[in-house]
Amino acid sequence: KDEGSFRLKSALRAIVDKYNIHSIMSPTQSIIFRDIDPKDKDGIESILREHGIAPIEEVDPNARLAMACPALPLCGLAQGEAERLMPSYVERMRVLLDRMNLPGEEILMRMTGCPNGCARPYMAELAFVGDGSKTYQIWLGGSPVLTRTVYPFMAKM
């Protein structure tokens, strides 16, 4: 989406139109460009910068790895917020990790507005699953490479 100075949709369109390269959408919602000609790398990076897309080294890994479903107000099944609330959870987790002297720690977090699990919370290391108005179940113990499912930790947080 294009929002303010962060114009991801326009950047992707410009790159595909100019360089005619193919992209892959990964299961973790990463967009991967493939078969990039090395001579085009600087031009692609320039387009990303011009559209407000930060280099991966400048993005908090917890924000990069986090995923949330749209939830309220878009989903009729949602019992709580997810997409609009997740950024504040990521920021709070970063503050806690920094406070515990773990600044480089990465935690795969997911959040959904209902138990259906559209953002795959049951595979994350830390998941918040909406189970009512302003309440969430906490699930823990998945793996960062999505090979282990989580365990319920707390209901109605």
N, C-alpha and C positions, 0 to 999 in steps of 0.2 A: 504494500500500500504506500501511497505518497501522503506524508503528513508533515507539514512544516518544512524544515530543511532536510528531513530524512525522506528521500524520494526513491525508495527501493524499486517500486514498480517501474518507474521511468528509467532507472539505471539498468535494470534487467532488459528492458525493451531496447535501449540504446546499444547495449553490448551485443545482443542477439542480432539486431539489424545491421550493425556495422561489421561485426566479425563473423557472422553466420556460424556460430558455434552452438553445439548442442548442450543441453543441461539435463541433469537428473535430479529428481526430488527424492531424497532419502527417507527411510522410515522415521527418522527423527526430525523431519521437516527442514533439513539442510538442502540448499540448492548448490549443486556441484556442476561446474562447467568442465567439460571434458574435451580432450583433443585441442588444447590451446596451443597455438603456434608460439614458441618462445619470443619471437619478435613482437607479438601483440600484447605481451604481459604488461608493459609500461602503459600502453594506451588503455587497457582494461582497468588498471589500477587508477588511472587518471579519471576515467568516467565514474568509478565508484566514489572517489574523493569529491568530485564536482557535485555529486548527488547526495552528499552527506553520509556516506556509508563508511564507518570507521574500519581500519584494518583489524583483522582478527586479534592481533596482539593487544589492541586497545579496548577490547570488549571483555567485560567480566565473564569468566568462564561459566559461572553459575547462571548468568543471564542468557548466555549463548546456549546452554544445555537445557534451560527450563522450557516447559511446554504447558499450556493451559488451553482448555476448550473455550469456546465463546461464551457459554453459559448464559446468564441473564444479561440483557433482556432478549437475546436472540433465540434461545432454545426453550421449547415448551416443556422439556423434561427437567430443566435446571431447578434445583432447590436453593442454590446459593450462587455467589459470584465466583469467577475463576479468572478469566482473561484480564479483567480490569483490576483484580486484586493481586495477582501473581507478582507484578513488578515490586510491590511494597514488601512482599515476603522475601523476594530475592535480595532486596536491599537490606532488610533486617538480618538475614542470614549472613550477608557479607560483613555487617557490623559485628555480629557475634564471632565470626571466624577471625576477624582482625583482632578483636578484643582477646581472644584465646591464643594469639600469636600464630595463627594458621592462615596467613594472607594468601597463599597460593592454592589452598585446598579447593577442590572442585566437588560439588555435590549435585547429582542429577535429581532435580526436583520436578514434580508434575502436580497439577491442580485441575480438578474437575468440579463442576457444579452439581453433579449427581453421581450415583454409583455405576452408571453405564460405562464409564471409563474411556471416553473418546480420546483423551490425551494420554492414554496408556499409563495411568498412575500405578497400576499393579505390577509394574516392572521397575519403577524408579527406586532410588536409594531413600528418598523422602517424598511422601505423597500426601496431599490434602484432598479428601473426597467429600464434597458437599453432601450432607445428610439432613439438612434442614435450614431454616432461615438463620444465617450467620453462625452456623455450626458445621464442623468438619470432623471427619474421621481422620486419624493420622495413621499412615501405613509406613513401615520401615523395613529396610533390609534387602531391597532389590540390588541389582548390580549395575555399574556404570556402562556395561556393554550389553545390558538387557538380556542376560542369560539366567536370571534367577528372579522368582516372584517375591513380592513383599509379604510381610506379616502384619496383621492388625495390631496396632499399639494402643490407640485410644479412640473412643467414640465420643461424639458430642463435645468436641473442644470448642 
